[in-house]
Amino acid sequence: MKYFTLSFLVSLFLTTIPLTLFAQQANPNNQDLFDNVSYRQGNVYRTASGKPGPEYWQNSADYILKATLDDKTHTVSGNVTIHYTNNSPETLDFIWIYLEQNRFTENSRGTLTTPVQGNRYNGDIEGGFELSNVSAKTKTGTSSQYIITDTRMQLWLDKPLAAKGGEVEIKMDFKFKVPVEGMDRMGRLEVKDGTIYAIAQWYPRVAVFDDVVGWNTDPYLGAGEFYCEYGNYDVMITAPANQTVVCSGVLQNPKEVLTKEQQDRWSQAEKSDKTVYIIKPEEVGKPVAHAKTGGTLTWHYKMENTRDVAWAASKAFIWDAARMNLGEGKTGLAQSVYPKESDGKTAWSRSTEFTKASVEFYSKKYFTYPYYNAINVAASVGGMEYPGVSFCHYQSRDADLWDVTDHEFGHNWFPMIVGSNERRYPWMDEGFNTFINHYSTDAFNNGEFPTTTDKPKNLVRYLSFENRESIDTYPDVANAMNLAYTAYYKPAAGLYLLREYILGGERFDNAFKSYIHTWAFKHPQPNDFFNHMENVAGEDLSWFWKGWFYGNGNIDLGISEVKPFNGNYLITVENDGQIPMPVQLQVIYEDNSKEEISLPVEIWQRGNSWTHLLKTTKQVQRVVLDPNKMLPDVNVLNDTWNKI
């Protein structure tokens, strides 16, 4: 009976109202703004809930590295042994290896795609790897067949490497000249007491083979950073005895390379929350600073479950350290090495204090720091991160030194612990890191230094820029003037809005920390982040990922009308932009009392205008949209309504 009645009414409706009139009154909706941004269904490798699937895998690579620094010719020579394990479900005919020092040649792709006027990623052109004795040994035989293309080597195997556990031992000798200009990621700097060598991208290393694209062989051009497998590292660096060598990992032979006095100071630093000198400024360049007065010394370091190692050497280093309290009963050692030119109470003499505070904050807030050492190196590099080691500019001081130190050590969480692909998705490390830097800076020394990440409105000028680019723009493609926004500021502002405006601190923090713990030492993709945040927070955020992280749309909300209605008020808000957002309104009454109204983002699914019934017996004097001024709304002229 109900079905008949409903059918009859529908039939009557359609026969009494012309279809043309019905069509004119039907407004198009905004559902396309709320649809998924990409293919986000799960599979056996990555689940729809944003976790590694039951058959998730990743390959591993352990390294034995032996290198010698020649400070007369500025060269590094050595050999590498890579123990590579194929945990994937398919056999491998060859192994791809990155040779990133080949960027520093006249005809490299990176050189040829650098603008004539230059940019931050300038690099010398008289370098590149010299390789010899290349071999790949499996249980079936040895192969020395390889092809080098720019910054990559394809090393063929004698027979396909077995799936799910096949192993190969790769060996080769290498040599390269350390560039002066190393694309602001490595290089050498002349100071009064000697040369500072900041050494990175210094050994042949395997590319990542994953379930998403197979071999990740994007060339090393400039802006795009790195994507690395995890493994254990055994590193031996031989240098002139008057060089101090610091490296990712834990020093294995302190009695051989440190003086008795330095060993005692080291032990003191491990127990001290205050900075302790290991090499004092007045000792630099003198025999007392070194365990030997001539010949060479070999510094031996080890590091476990890391994606990379970097090191630095100089006879000009002041060296100091302090204990890090990482929580859960775990401690580590914050260290700094810097020349006399960097010394000073407002400069690098605070570096260890800054390093300690930064690492301790992130350990307690997000995930316990997994390494023992955190070493800040003063170099010609503006700021660059590696596991356990950061290179920061030797002339930085005050807030600038805090900012760069905090940022580079924050990278130990993104992408060192959460191992995303920096070369393709810089926002997953730079943006995430810039976001967490805000909270670390706010907490340091009662807010000693300023932070502006909590002011997304500062982005409006860029968001109104005709030649802006979207967050998903590849770093090597992005215009140099846009990269800071696409990789750093805009994604950081997006996460800030998500935490402070959309989800709230508790829901966001639960999801964000869960993402870090779930993907620690693994390889998440953008969809894994999106899915994980949604599933833990319990919110479909497709509209936000799509609007903020992809495309060049903007936020433009406004108040179009406020009018009396049956003793109450109707407030009409409009969306003149391309990104829907929840609406926060503040109503100010004639008696100066205030009322806060929150409208969910779903009001925009049906169209670009929404009318809200405000039930009140008071007289409305003023209505303000986004009263806390958090949204980067590109047009603030329609954000306020005043009674005339």
C-alpha positions in Angstrom: 0.0 0.0 0.0 2.9 2.4 0.8 4.6 1.5 -2.4 1.4 2.2 -4.4 0.9 5.5 -2.7 4.5 6.7 -3.2 4.4 5.6 -6.9 1.1 7.4 -7.4 2.4 10.7 -5.9 5.6 10.6 -7.9 3.5 10.0 -11.1 1.2 12.8 -10.2 4.3 15.1 -9.6 5.8 14.4 -12.9 2.6 14.8 -14.8 1.6 18.1 -13.2 5.0 19.9 -13.4 6.7 20.5 -16.7 10.0 18.6 -16.9 11.7 21.8 -18.3 10.8 23.7 -15.2 12.0 20.9 -13.0 15.3 20.8 -14.9 15.8 24.6 -14.5 15.3 24.4 -10.8 17.8 21.6 -10.2 21.1 23.1 -9.3 24.4 21.3 -10.0 26.1 20.0 -6.9 29.7 20.0 -5.8 30.2 16.3 -5.3 33.3 16.3 -7.6 35.1 18.4 -5.0 34.5 15.6 -2.4 35.4 12.6 -4.6 38.7 10.7 -4.0 41.7 12.5 -5.3 43.3 9.3 -6.7 43.2 5.5 -6.7 43.1 4.8 -3.0 41.8 1.2 -2.8 43.9 -1.2 -0.8 45.7 -4.4 -1.9 47.8 -7.1 -0.3 50.8 -4.7 -0.1 49.1 -1.5 1.1 45.7 -1.5 2.8 42.8 0.8 2.4 43.2 1.8 6.1 46.7 3.2 5.3 48.8 0.4 6.7 51.3 -2.0 5.2 49.3 -5.0 3.9 49.7 -8.6 4.9 52.2 -9.1 2.0 54.0 -5.8 2.3 57.7 -6.1 1.5 60.8 -4.0 1.0 64.3 -4.9 0.0 67.3 -4.2 2.2 70.9 -3.3 1.7 73.8 -3.5 4.2 77.0 -1.6 3.4 80.7 -2.0 4.3 82.4 1.3 3.4 86.1 2.0 3.4 87.2 5.5 2.4 90.4 7.6 2.4 90.4 11.4 2.4 93.3 13.1 0.6 93.3 16.7 1.8 96.0 17.6 -0.7 94.0 16.7 -3.8 90.6 17.0 -2.1 89.7 13.5 -3.2 87.9 10.6 -1.5 88.7 7.1 -2.6 87.6 3.8 -1.3 85.5 0.7 -1.8 82.0 -0.5 -1.0 80.6 -3.9 -0.4 76.8 -4.1 -0.6 74.9 -7.1 0.7 71.5 -6.8 -1.1 68.5 -8.9 -0.3 65.6 -9.3 -2.6 62.5 -9.6 -0.5 60.1 -8.9 -3.4 57.8 -11.5 -4.9 59.6 -11.3 -8.3 63.0 -12.3 -9.6 65.4 -9.5 -10.5 67.6 -9.7 -13.6 69.6 -6.6 -12.6 70.2 -4.1 -9.8 70.0 -0.4 -10.3 72.6 1.6 -8.4 72.8 5.4 -7.9 76.0 7.2 -8.7 75.0 10.6 -7.5 78.6 12.1 -7.6 78.2 11.9 -11.4 75.9 14.9 -11.1 79.2 17.0 -10.9 80.2 16.6 -14.5 80.0 18.9 -17.5 77.4 16.8 -19.4 75.3 15.4 -16.5 71.5 15.9 -16.9 71.6 18.0 -13.7 74.3 20.3 -15.2 72.5 20.6 -18.5 69.1 21.4 -16.9 70.5 24.1 -14.5 69.5 27.6 -15.7 72.4 29.6 -17.2 72.0 32.2 -14.4 72.4 29.4 -11.8 70.3 28.6 -8.7 70.6 27.1 -5.3 71.5 23.7 -6.8 74.6 24.7 -8.7 77.3 22.1 -8.8 80.9 21.9 -9.9 81.6 20.1 -13.1 85.1 18.6 -12.6 84.0 15.7 -10.5 82.1 12.4 -10.9 82.9 8.8 -9.9 85.9 6.8 -11.1 84.9 3.2 -10.8 86.8 -0.1 -11.0 86.6 -3.7 -10.0 82.8 -3.8 -10.3 81.3 -7.2 -9.5 78.0 -8.8 -8.4 78.3 -12.2 -6.8 75.4 -14.5 -6.2 75.4 -18.2 -5.2 75.3 -19.1 -8.9 78.2 -16.9 -10.1 79.7 -13.5 -10.6 78.9 -10.8 -13.1 80.8 -7.6 -14.0 78.4 -6.4 -16.8 77.0 -2.9 -16.2 75.8 0.2 -18.0 76.2 3.7 -16.6 73.7 6.3 -17.6 74.3 9.7 -15.9 73.7 9.2 -12.2 72.6 5.5 -12.5 74.3 2.2 -13.0 72.4 -0.9 -14.2 74.4 -3.9 -12.9 73.4 -7.2 -14.5 73.4 -10.5 -12.7 74.7 -13.8 -13.9 71.2 -15.3 -13.4 68.0 -13.7 -12.1 68.0 -13.1 -8.4 65.5 -15.3 -6.6 62.4 -13.7 -5.1 61.6 -13.7 -1.4 65.1 -13.9 -0.1 67.6 -14.0 -2.9 71.0 -12.3 -2.0 73.7 -10.7 -4.0 77.1 -9.2 -2.9 78.0 -6.1 -4.9 81.6 -4.7 -4.8 83.4 -1.9 -6.4 86.2 0.7 -5.9 85.4 4.3 -6.3 87.1 7.7 -6.3 85.9 11.3 -6.7 87.0 14.9 -6.2 85.0 16.6 -3.5 83.3 19.6 -5.1 83.5 23.1 -3.6 79.9 23.7 -4.8 78.0 20.5 -4.0 74.4 21.6 -4.8 74.1 23.0 -1.3 74.1 19.4 0.0 77.8 18.7 0.4 81.1 20.2 -0.6 84.1 21.9 1.0 84.8 25.2 2.7 88.1 27.0 3.3 88.4 28.6 6.7 91.5 30.1 8.5 92.5 26.8 10.1 91.9 24.5 7.2 89.3 23.0 4.9 85.9 21.7 6.1 84.8 18.7 4.2 81.0 17.9 4.3 80.7 14.5 2.5 77.4 13.1 1.3 76.2 11.2 -1.8 79.7 9.7 -1.6 79.3 6.0 -2.3 77.4 3.9 -4.9 74.1 2.8 -3.4 71.2 0.7 -4.5 68.0 2.3 -5.8 64.7 1.4 -4.2 62.7 -1.4 -5.8 59.1 -1.2 -4.6 55.6 -2.4 -5.2 54.5 1.0 -6.7 56.8 1.6 -9.7 59.3 -1.2 -9.5 62.8 0.3 -9.8 62.9 4.0 -8.8 65.5 5.3 -11.3 64.7 9.1 -11.4 68.0 10.8 -12.2 69.6 13.1 -9.7 69.1 16.5 -11.2 69.1 19.1 -8.4 66.0 19.9 -6.3 64.8 16.3 -6.0 66.4 14.6 -3.0 66.6 10.9 -2.1 64.8 7.6 -1.7 66.8 4.9 0.0 66.6 1.4 1.2 67.3 0.6 4.9 70.2 -1.5 6.2 73.2 -1.6 8.5 76.4 0.4 7.8 80.0 -0.4 8.8 82.1 2.7 7.9 85.9 3.1 8.1 87.3 6.5 7.1 91.0 7.1 6.9 92.2 10.7 7.1 95.4 12.6 8.0 95.9 12.4 11.7 95.3 16.2 12.1 91.7 15.8 10.8 88.7 15.4 13.1 86.2 13.0 11.5 82.5 12.8 12.6 80.1 10.5 10.9 76.5 9.1 11.2 76.5 6.2 13.7 78.5 5.3 16.8 82.3 5.6 17.0 83.7 2.1 17.5 87.4 3.0 18.3 87.5 6.1 20.5 90.7 4.9 22.2 92.5 4.9 18.8 91.3 8.3 17.5 90.7 10.4 20.6 93.2 11.6 23.2 92.9 10.4 26.8 91.6 13.9 27.6 89.1 13.8 24.8 87.8 10.4 26.0 87.3 11.8 29.5 85.5 14.8 28.2 83.3 12.6 26.0 82.3 10.6 29.1 81.6 13.8 30.9 79.4 15.0 28.0 77.4 11.8 28.1 76.3 12.7 31.7 75.8 16.4 31.2 72.8 18.4 30.1 75.1 21.4 29.6 77.5 21.6 26.7 81.0 20.1 27.2 84.0 20.8 25.0 85.8 17.8 23.4 88.1 20.1 21.4 88.3 23.6 22.9 88.7 26.7 20.7 92.2 27.3 21.9 93.2 23.7 21.1 92.3 23.9 17.4 95.3 23.4 15.1 97.6 22.2 18.0 99.0 18.7 18.6 96.8 18.5 21.8 93.7 18.2 19.6 94.8 14.9 18.0 95.7 11.4 19.1 98.7 11.4 16.6 101.0 14.1 15.3 101.6 12.6 11.9 100.5 9.9 9.5 96.8 8.9 9.3 94.1 7.6 11.6 91.1 5.4 10.7 87.8 6.4 12.3 85.4 3.4 12.6 81.6 4.0 12.8 78.6 1.7 12.7 74.9 2.5 12.3 72.0 0.1 12.2 68.7 0.3 10.4 69.4 3.5 8.5 68.9 4.7 4.9 72.2 6.6 4.6 75.3 7.9 6.3 77.2 11.1 5.9 80.4 12.5 7.4 82.6 15.5 7.8 86.3 16.1 8.4 88.5 19.1 9.2 91.5 20.1 11.2 89.6 23.4 12.0 86.9 21.9 14.2 85.9 23.0 17.6 84.0 20.0 19.0 81.4 20.0 21.8 78.7 17.7 23.1 75.9 17.2 25.6 73.6 14.4 26.7 70.2 14.0 25.0 67.3 12.7 27.1 65.1 10.8 24.7 62.5 9.3 27.0 61.9 5.7 27.9 65.2 5.7 29.7 67.1 6.2 26.5 69.9 8.8 26.1 72.1 9.9 23.3 74.8 12.5 22.5 74.1 15.8 20.8 77.3 17.1 19.2 78.6 20.1 17.1 81.7 20.7 15.1 82.5 24.2 13.8 85.4 26.5 13.1 86.5 29.5 15.1 84.7 31.7 12.5 81.4 30.2 13.8 82.2 30.4 17.5 80.2 32.8 19.7 77.5 32.9 22.4 74.8 33.9 19.8 76.2 31.5 17.2 77.6 28.0 17.1 78.4 27.7 20.8 74.6 27.2 21.1 74.4 24.6 18.3 74.6 21.6 20.7 71.9 23.2 22.9 69.7 23.6 19.9 70.4 20.1 18.6 69.6 18.6 22.0 66.4 20.5 22.4 65.1 19.7 18.9 65.8 16.0 19.1 64.4 15.7 22.6 61.2 17.4 21.6 60.5 15.2 18.6 61.4 12.1 20.5 58.8 12.8 23.2 56.2 14.2 20.9 56.2 11.8 18.0 58.7 8.9 18.0 61.8 8.1 20.0 65.0 9.1 18.2 66.4 5.7 17.1 70.1 6.7 16.8 72.7 7.6 19.5 74.4 10.6 17.9 73.0 13.8 16.5 75.9 15.8 15.0 75.6 19.4 13.7 78.3 20.3 11.2 79.2 23.9 10.3 79.8 24.0 6.6 79.3 25.9 3.4 75.9 24.1 3.0 72.9 26.2 3.8 71.1 23.3 5.5 71.0 19.6 4.6 70.0 16.5 6.6 71.3 13.0 6.8 70.6 10.3 9.5 72.2 11.5 12.7 74.2 14.3 10.9 73.2 17.8 9.7 75.1 20.3 7.6 74.2 23.9 8.5 75.7 27.1 7.3 78.8 28.2 9.3 77.7 31.8 9.4 74.2 31.1 10.8 73.4 32.5 14.2 70.6 33.4 16.6 67.1 32.5 15.3 68.5 31.5 11.9 70.8 28.9 13.5 67.9 27.6 15.6 65.6 27.4 12.6 68.1 25.5 10.3 69.3 23.2 13.1 65.7 22.4 14.2 64.6 21.9 10.6 67.5 19.6 9.6 67.2 17.4 12.7 63.5 17.3 12.3 64.2 15.5 9.1 65.3 12.5 11.1 61.6 11.8 11.5 60.7 12.7 7.8 62.2 11.0 5.8 64.8 9.2 7.8 62.4 7.3 10.1 59.3 7.5 7.8 61.1 6.7 4.5 59.1 8.5 1.9 60.3 9.3 -1.7 61.8 12.8 -1.5 62.6 12.9 -5.2 58.9 12.7 -6.1 57.1 13.9 -3.1 59.1 16.6 -1.3 56.0 17.7 0.6 56.0 14.4 2.5 59.3 15.3 4.1 59.8 19.1 3.8 56.2 20.0 4.4 55.7 17.5 7.3 59.0 18.6 8.8 58.2 22.4 8.5 54.9 21.6 10.3 56.5 19.9 13.3 59.1 22.6 13.4 56.4 25.0 14.4 55.6 23.2 17.6 59.3 22.6 18.5 60.0 26.3 18.0 57.0 27.3 20.0 58.2 25.1 22.9 61.9 26.0 22.8 63.0 28.1 25.7 59.6 29.6 26.3 59.2 30.8 22.7 62.6 32.4 22.4 62.4 32.4 18.6 59.4 33.3 16.4 57.4 31.0 14.2 54.9 31.8 11.5 53.5 28.4 10.5 50.5 29.2 12.7 49.6 32.1 10.3 48.4 30.4 7.1 47.1 33.8 6.0 50.7 34.7 5.2 50.3 32.4 2.1 47.6 34.6 0.5 50.1 36.6 -1.6 51.6 33.4 -3.1 48.1 31.8 -3.5 47.1 34.9 -5.5 50.2 34.7 -7.6 49.4 34.0 -11.3 52.4 31.6 -11.8 51.9 29.6 -8.6 52.2 25.9 -8.7 50.6 23.1 -6.8 52.0 21.0 -4.0 52.2 17.9 -6.2 54.6 19.5 -8.7 57.8 17.5 -8.9 60.7 19.5 -7.3 62.9 19.3 -10.3 60.1 20.8 -12.4 58.9 23.5 -10.0 60.0 27.0 -10.6 62.8 27.8 -8.2 60.8 30.7 -6.7 57.8 28.4 -6.1 59.6 25.4 -4.5 59.7 26.8 -1.0 55.9 27.1 -1.2 55.1 23.8 -3.0 57.4 21.7 -0.8 57.5 23.5 2.5 55.1 26.3 3.4 51.8 25.2 1.7 51.9 21.6 2.9 52.9 22.7 6.4 50.1 25.2 6.4 47.7 22.5 5.3 48.7 20.2 8.2 48.3 23.1 10.6 44.8 23.8 9.3 44.0 20.1 9.5 45.1 20.0 13.1 43.9 23.3 14.4 40.9 24.1 12.3 39.4 20.9 10.8 40.1 17.9 13.1 41.3 19.4 16.4 44.5 18.6 18.2 43.5 15.3 19.8 42.1 13.6 16.7 44.9 14.9 14.5 47.7 13.9 16.9 46.3 10.4 17.3 46.3 9.9 13.5 49.6 11.6 12.8 51.5 9.7 15.5 49.9 6.5 14.4 51.1 7.2 10.8 54.7 7.7 12.0 54.7 4.5 14.1 53.0 2.5 11.4 55.4 3.5 8.6 58.6 3.8 10.6 61.5 2.5 8.5 59.1 1.7 5.7 58.1 3.4 2.4 54.7 5.1 2.5 53.2 6.7 -0.6 50.9 9.8 -0.5 47.8 7.5 -0.6 49.0 5.7 2.5 49.2 8.9 4.4 45.7 10.0 3.2 44.2 6.7 4.0 45.8 6.4 7.4 44.9 9.9 8.6 41.3 9.3 7.5 40.9 5.9 9.1 42.4 6.9 12.5 40.7 10.3 12.6 37.4 8.8 11.3 36.9 11.5 8.7 36.6 11.5 4.9 39.1 14.2 4.0 39.1 13.7 0.2 37.9 17.2 -0.3 40.9 18.5 1.6 43.6 16.4 0.0 42.1 17.2 -3.4 41.6 20.9 -2.8 44.8 21.8 -0.9 47.4 19.3 -2.1 46.4 18.9 -5.7 45.7 21.8 -8.1 45.8 25.5 -7.7 42.4 26.3 -6.3 41.9 28.7 -3.4 39.7 29.3 -0.4 37.2 32.1 -0.7 34.4 32.0 1.8 32.1 34.9 2.5 28.9 36.1 4.1 26.4 37.2 1.5 23.4 38.0 3.6 22.1 38.3 7.2 18.4 39.0 7.6 15.6 38.6 10.2 13.3 35.6 9.9 10.3 34.8 12.1 12.0 36.3 15.2 15.3 34.7 14.4 18.0 35.3 11.7 19.0 33.7 8.5 22.8 33.8 7.8 23.8 33.0 4.2 27.4 32.0 3.5 28.9 31.5 0.1 31.8 29.6 -1.4 33.3 31.6 -4.2 36.5 29.6 -4.2 37.5 26.1 -5.4 38.3 24.6 -2.0 35.4 23.8 0.4 36.1 24.3 4.1 34.2 24.1 7.4 32.8 27.4 8.4 33.3 29.2 11.7 31.2 32.2 12.4 31.2 34.6 15.3 27.9 36.5 16.0 28.2 39.7 17.9 24.9 41.0 19.4 24.0 44.6 20.2 24.6 43.9 23.9 28.2 42.9 23.0 27.7 39.3 23.8 29.1 36.8 21.3 28.1 33.4 20.0 30.3 30.9 18.0 28.8 28.9 15.2 30.5 26.0 13.4 29.1 24.6 10.1 30.5 21.3 8.7 32.2 21.1 5.3 29.3 19.1 3.9 27.2 22.2 3.5 29.1 22.8 0.3 28.3 19.4 -1.3 24.9 20.6 -2.5 26.2 23.9 -3.9 28.0 27.1 -3.3 25.5 28.8 -1.0 24.2 27.8 2.3 21.7 29.5 4.7 21.9 28.8 8.4 19.0 29.5 10.8 20.3 31.3 13.9 17.8 30.9 16.7 18.1 33.9 19.0 16.0 36.6 20.7 18.8 39.1 20.5 19.6 41.7 17.9 22.5 40.9 15.6 25.0 43.7 15.2 27.9 41.9 13.4 28.8 38.5 11.9 32.4 37.6 11.3 33.6 34.6 9.3 36.8 32.9 10.5 37.1 35.1 13.6 40.4 33.6 14.5 41.8 34.5 11.1 43.2 31.1 10.4 42.1 30.5 6.9 44.2 31.7 3.9 41.1 33.2 2.4 42.1 35.1 -0.8 39.3 37.6 -0.4 38.7 39.0 3.1 36.3 41.8 1.9 33.3 39.5 2.2 34.2 38.0 5.6 32.3 40.4 7.7 28.7 41.6 7.8 27.8 44.7 9.8 24.3 46.0 10.6 23.8 49.3 8.8 
